[in-house]
Amino acid sequence: MLVAGGHSLLPMMKLRIANPEYLVDINDLVAELGYIVVEPGRPTLVRIGAMTRHREALASDDLAAVCPIFRDAECVIADPVVRNRGTVGGSLCQADPAADLTTVCTVLNAVCLARGPGGEREIPIDEFLEGPYETSLAHNEILVEIRIPLRRNTSSAYEKVERRVGDWAVAAAGAAVTLDGDTIAAARLGLTAVNTEAEALVAVGDSLAGRPATEEVFAQAGREAAQACDPVTDMRGSAEYKRHLASELTIRTLRTAVQRVRNASAVEGN
Ligand SMILES: Cc1cc2nc3c(=O)[nH]c(=O)nc-3n(C[C@H](O)[C@H](O)[C@H](O)COP(=O)(O)OP(=O)(O)OC[C@H]3O[C@@H](n4cnc5c(N)ncnc54)[C@H](O)[C@@H]3O)c2cc1C
């Protein structure tokens, strides 16, 4: 079994949920797999190496400029100790339904690049995440890169409610919106820690295309997002409260993403 930052794997080993026979430390691959590449000019793609630490993703102004949702999320992932060591690739491979970056990469329609003995293959994020703690990586494959396609007139946002700073989400939501004037041309939504029905949520995002970017439309999307999940009552809150958060946080992230597109257009227009 591979160990990257170890911040998910080691706690699972301590609890005996994971009992790997062998551990392969891939930290020597940091020089090769620790990078964030945003093409200069009008970029169409962001490439993030799997061994990029949370700290580096948080600090990257280039990444925040094209995908502000990344910084929104990294700000609220754990604490500096975890962020110094934990990796973007490890977060995705852990496939924890409460992890923030799985939602971020889903919202951004990321593509995962896997490498194995047979070469490399691209796996769309919706196919990469097979279920809680399960990915479509083969046992002899490693995640090497996350590729994020960029569209013009698009921005994104993430909001999380946590019980205390650095905690896992009670619930969180993300949104990416492409605008054509005042009309939504495309949208993708994501929810964290609320047992999301992925296809239903994709349908809610798709249904926004062609509609005006107004508060009424955001409110309806919030209501529909809350129906596209099935949260459970636990120590973090009741199912009813989490469903309320799914709705409210969807509204807020849609509003912020739209505002960010407008702000960027205003700057470009000046
Ligand atoms: C106290 C604490 C609080 C936390 N809070 C949050 C939070 O609020 N939000 C959040 O999203 N996360 C949180 N985390 C998790 C943190 O983000 C982890 O760092 C991250 O989930 C896993 O990254 P890692 O590099 O440590 O992975 P590891 O623990 O090293 O690995 C996790 C899994 O992925 C596999 N793996 C790792 N890299 C690769 C690769 N390149 N290819 C194939 N398989 C690979 C490993 O074999 C293992 O199965 C928290 C962790 C801790 C300890």
PDBQT file of the ligand as one rigid body, heavy atoms in Angstrom, charges set to zero:
ROOT
HETATM    1  C1  LIG A 301      -6.690  15.710  12.239  1.00  0.00    +0.000 C 
HETATM    2  C2  LIG A 301      -7.043  15.616  10.784  1.00  0.00    +0.000 A 
HETATM    3  C3  LIG A 301      -8.014  16.457  10.272  1.00  0.00    +0.000 A 
HETATM    4  C4  LIG A 301      -8.354  16.386   8.934  1.00  0.00    +0.000 A 
HETATM    5  N1  LIG A 301      -9.311  17.251   8.451  1.00  0.00    +0.000 NA
HETATM    6  C5  LIG A 301      -9.660  17.199   7.165  1.00  0.00    +0.000 A 
HETATM    7  C6  LIG A 301     -10.659  18.078   6.649  1.00  0.00    +0.000 A 
HETATM    8  O1  LIG A 301     -11.216  18.929   7.341  1.00  0.00    +0.000 OA
HETATM    9  N2  LIG A 301     -10.980  17.946   5.334  1.00  0.00    +0.000 N 
HETATM   10  C7  LIG A 301     -10.372  17.042   4.511  1.00  0.00    +0.000 A 
HETATM   11  O2  LIG A 301     -10.711  16.986   3.325  1.00  0.00    +0.000 OA
HETATM   12  N3  LIG A 301      -9.403  16.213   4.967  1.00  0.00    +0.000 NA
HETATM   13  C8  LIG A 301      -9.042  16.268   6.264  1.00  0.00    +0.000 A 
HETATM   14  N4  LIG A 301      -8.069  15.415   6.724  1.00  0.00    +0.000 N 
HETATM   15  C9  LIG A 301      -7.446  14.459   5.804  1.00  0.00    +0.000 C 
HETATM   16  C10 LIG A 301      -6.212  15.071   5.163  1.00  0.00    +0.000 C 
HETATM   17  O3  LIG A 301      -6.615  15.980   4.166  1.00  0.00    +0.000 OA
HETATM   18  C11 LIG A 301      -5.316  13.959   4.525  1.00  0.00    +0.000 C 
HETATM   19  O4  LIG A 301      -4.067  14.457   4.332  1.00  0.00    +0.000 OA
HETATM   20  C12 LIG A 301      -5.754  13.478   3.180  1.00  0.00    +0.000 C 
HETATM   21  O5  LIG A 301      -7.060  13.029   3.218  1.00  0.00    +0.000 OA
HETATM   22  C13 LIG A 301      -4.905  12.289   2.701  1.00  0.00    +0.000 C 
HETATM   23  O6  LIG A 301      -3.740  12.714   2.166  1.00  0.00    +0.000 OA
HETATM   24  P1  LIG A 301      -2.387  11.974   2.538  1.00  0.00    +0.000 P 
HETATM   25  O7  LIG A 301      -1.371  12.477   1.580  1.00  0.00    +0.000 OA
HETATM   26  O8  LIG A 301      -2.123  12.138   3.982  1.00  0.00    +0.000 OA
HETATM   27  O9  LIG A 301      -2.749  10.447   2.158  1.00  0.00    +0.000 OA
HETATM   28  P2  LIG A 301      -2.309   9.083   2.847  1.00  0.00    +0.000 P 
HETATM   29  O10 LIG A 301      -2.876   8.986   4.215  1.00  0.00    +0.000 OA
HETATM   30  O11 LIG A 301      -0.850   8.873   2.708  1.00  0.00    +0.000 OA
HETATM   31  O12 LIG A 301      -3.039   8.050   1.861  1.00  0.00    +0.000 OA
HETATM   32  C14 LIG A 301      -4.450   7.953   1.833  1.00  0.00    +0.000 C 
HETATM   33  C15 LIG A 301      -4.822   6.815   0.873  1.00  0.00    +0.000 C 
HETATM   34  O13 LIG A 301      -4.506   7.153  -0.477  1.00  0.00    +0.000 OA
HETATM   35  C16 LIG A 301      -3.547   6.239  -1.032  1.00  0.00    +0.000 C 
HETATM   36  N5  LIG A 301      -2.659   7.070  -1.844  1.00  0.00    +0.000 N 
HETATM   37  C17 LIG A 301      -2.009   8.197  -1.458  1.00  0.00    +0.000 A 
HETATM   38  N6  LIG A 301      -1.404   8.764  -2.497  1.00  0.00    +0.000 NA
HETATM   39  C18 LIG A 301      -1.648   7.977  -3.573  1.00  0.00    +0.000 A 
HETATM   40  C19 LIG A 301      -1.317   8.060  -4.971  1.00  0.00    +0.000 A 
HETATM   41  N7  LIG A 301      -0.591   9.084  -5.461  1.00  0.00    +0.000 N 
HETATM   42  N8  LIG A 301      -1.754   7.086  -5.808  1.00  0.00    +0.000 NA
HETATM   43  C20 LIG A 301      -2.511   6.054  -5.324  1.00  0.00    +0.000 A 
HETATM   44  N9  LIG A 301      -2.876   5.934  -4.021  1.00  0.00    +0.000 NA
HETATM   45  C21 LIG A 301      -2.448   6.892  -3.163  1.00  0.00    +0.000 A 
HETATM   46  C22 LIG A 301      -2.903   5.555   0.151  1.00  0.00    +0.000 C 
HETATM   47  O14 LIG A 301      -2.439   4.255  -0.187  1.00  0.00    +0.000 OA
HETATM   48  C23 LIG A 301      -4.057   5.513   1.143  1.00  0.00    +0.000 C 
HETATM   49  O15 LIG A 301      -4.916   4.454   0.827  1.00  0.00    +0.000 OA
HETATM   50  C24 LIG A 301      -7.709  15.462   8.068  1.00  0.00    +0.000 A 
HETATM   51  C25 LIG A 301      -6.725  14.607   8.585  1.00  0.00    +0.000 A 
HETATM   52  C26 LIG A 301      -6.395  14.677   9.917  1.00  0.00    +0.000 A 
HETATM   53  C27 LIG A 301      -5.329  13.764  10.458  1.00  0.00    +0.000 C 
ENDROOT
TORSDOF 0
